[in-house]
Amino acid sequence: MKTLIRNAMVVLPDAVERINVLIEGGRIASIGAPDFATADDVIDADGLHLLPGLIDDQVHFREPGLTHKEDLHSATRACAKGGVTSFLEMPNTKPTTTTLQALEEKLVLAAQKCHVNFGFYIGATPHNLIELQTATRTPGIKIFIGSSTGDLLVDDQAALERIFAETTLPICAHCEDEATVKANAARLNGGRDVADHSLIRDHQAALIATKRAVELAERHRHRFHVLHVSTAAEVEFLRGTSDLITAEACPHHLFFNVNDYARLGTLIQMNPSIKSSADNEAVWRGLLDGTLEVVATDHAPHTREEKQQPYPKSPSGLPAVENYLALLLNEVNRGRCTLSQIASWTSAAPARIWNIQGKGHIREGYDADLVLVDLNQTQTILDENQLTKCGWSPWHGESLTGWPIRTWVMGRTVFVDGKVVDGVRGEEIKFRHEHL
């Protein structure tokens, strides 16, 4: 099957050019193919832009064990709609992904159900060092340095030292200091209003844990990725770190702040918590100046009924995979960022950080994971149109200009004309780790 995409403005690694792209056998066969090149499917993309498919390196797709909220089928349909062609999923499912067997079981399940490409982190516990040392079919190790479920909290310094000293896979972490969170919660009697969530999981909780993890990584010379940076103080601290350290932002820490609790309540309850408008601006500055290299969603859906429980019973987490590219494209139209920056934050950087083979750029020989976007199309996000199983979005009612309109996974169209193409399956992501 050959596909020729003609006349698109193509976001290449070092330029944006009006150029033809030929896809064959799941790969990008030619950039700059002539108009008369033979193909089974010829797409005139005049007036549209072609980006590398998004690689969302932080999602919670809830399978196994929590599939009333989301599952791999529903989540990856939402990915296809949103231009996300690959995802890396976190280990806090039930059971947790902390053994090689659990990792293998997830990969088998994903091959049957996923509409886009897939990878799964292995989770650290205080007791699974051998598993962390021997895992290969994974992007890296996830540590929860802060509140988590089950056995995934690793707060003991000796255990953290062993993980950083005696493993080789890249490590990422949820950084919130458990002692600070507990002390704040005690002071506020556990909190009575969702706005208290940002006082309990405050700036200091984030900064202390981020500094602690970075210090470990720098001392042990271990590659480390800071997930969901939420504070100006963290951005400022990260500016002074070495090349071993990378970091990312999430849409909720770019677009929501504590002033939005009155309007959205527990729908925007997140860990780390939403912070101030000044923190929003600082996180944006960190992205724009390169201190933060990735934008990922931390897609973590719960049912509306679960979220509507009174705080603090309400769980933290929100859905985002099907809208986050549109949120960023809207910022291109507003002049805040460029398409090249979006391609870097959502594709090139995660591919580099997690040693992903054949993805991250529109480049000859690379996988044909692509998304065609219309920068002039305006749509309103509506709960009733969401493909995520939870059926709601915190951005309900917001009109955005700039939307994905067609998505390819390994050269096959998986979303077009507003609909997901059933029957397309993604592939297991291959990683090129140094110790393999």
C-alpha positions, 0 to 999 in steps of 0.5 A: 500500500502506497500513500502520497500526501501532496502539497502539505506544509510538512513540519520537518526536523529543521524546517517547514516546507511545502513538499510531498511525502510518500508512504510505503509499507508503514514507513516514510519512503520519500520526502520530496516525491514528485507529484506524478509518483504512483500511489494507491491513495493520493491525498491533496493536503493543500492548505494543511500541515503535516506533523509527526504523530504525537508520542504521549509519554505519560498516560494512565489507560486503566487496564487491567483492573480499572476498566470502568474508567478507561481501557486500551480500546477506548483510550486509543480511539481517543488517541487516534482522534487527537493525533497521538500515534504512540503512548507510554503508559504508567504502571499503577494499574491493578495489578501494578506493572512491577514484574516482568510477567505483568509487563508481558501481560500488558503487551499481549493485551495491547497488541489485541486492543490498541489502535495506536502504538504502545509501550509500558513503564515498569514501576519501582517498588522498594523490593523489585530491583532485579526486575528493574535491572532485567526489563528490556521491553519498556521505555524505563522505570517509573518511581512515585516519590510521593503518595501512590496506590498499592506498593508503588510509593518509594520514599525510603532513601536507601531504596531510592539510592539502590534504584539510581545506582544499580539500574541502567534504564532511564528513570522518571518520577512523580515528585511530591514530597510525602512528608510535606504533603502529610504535614500540610494535610494534618494542618488543614485537617485533611482539607474540606474544599478542593481548593485546599488540594493546592495547599496540601500538595503545595509548591514546596512539596513539588520542589523538595521532591524534584530536588531530591530526585535530581540530586540522586540522578546527578550523583549516580550519573543516571538519566532522569526525567521529571514528570508534570512540572507544576511550579515556577520554582521547579522550572528555575531549579531545572535550568541549572541541571545537567544534560542527564536531566529532562523534564516535561509539562502537562496541559492542565499545568499550562491552562488551569490554575487555582482561580479555575477551582470555582468554575471546575471544582474537582474536575481539575483536581490533579497530582501535582496540584494546579498552581497559580497563574504565575506558575502557568506562565513560568511553565510556559517560559520553561517550554519556550526556552528549552528548560522543559522539553516535553508536553505530555498529558498525564491522561488519568480519567475517572468517571464523572460520579467519582470526580463529583464526590466531595473533597477529599474523597474525590480522586485526582486525574483528568482526561486529555489525549484527544484534545491536547494537540488542539489545545497547542494548535490553538496557541500557535494561532494565538502566537504563543508557540510554533508548529516546529516547537509542538513537533519537538515537545510532543514527538522528537523530544519524547522519542529521544528521551526514551530511546524510541526507534524510528519515530519522532520525526518526518524523515525518510525510513522512519515509521509513518506515524503522522497527523494532518492538521487544519490550522483554520478549523474551529471546533468546540470541545463537548463532553458528548463528543468525547471518545474517552470512556469517562465521557467528559473533558475539563475543557467542555465548552471551549472553542479552539482553532486548529485541529487534527483531521487525519491520523496515520499509524504505521502508514495506515489511516486510523482517523479521518472524516471525524471517525476512527477507522476500526480494524487498525492496530498499533505496534509495540514500540521498540526501544534502543537502550544503551545496556541492551 
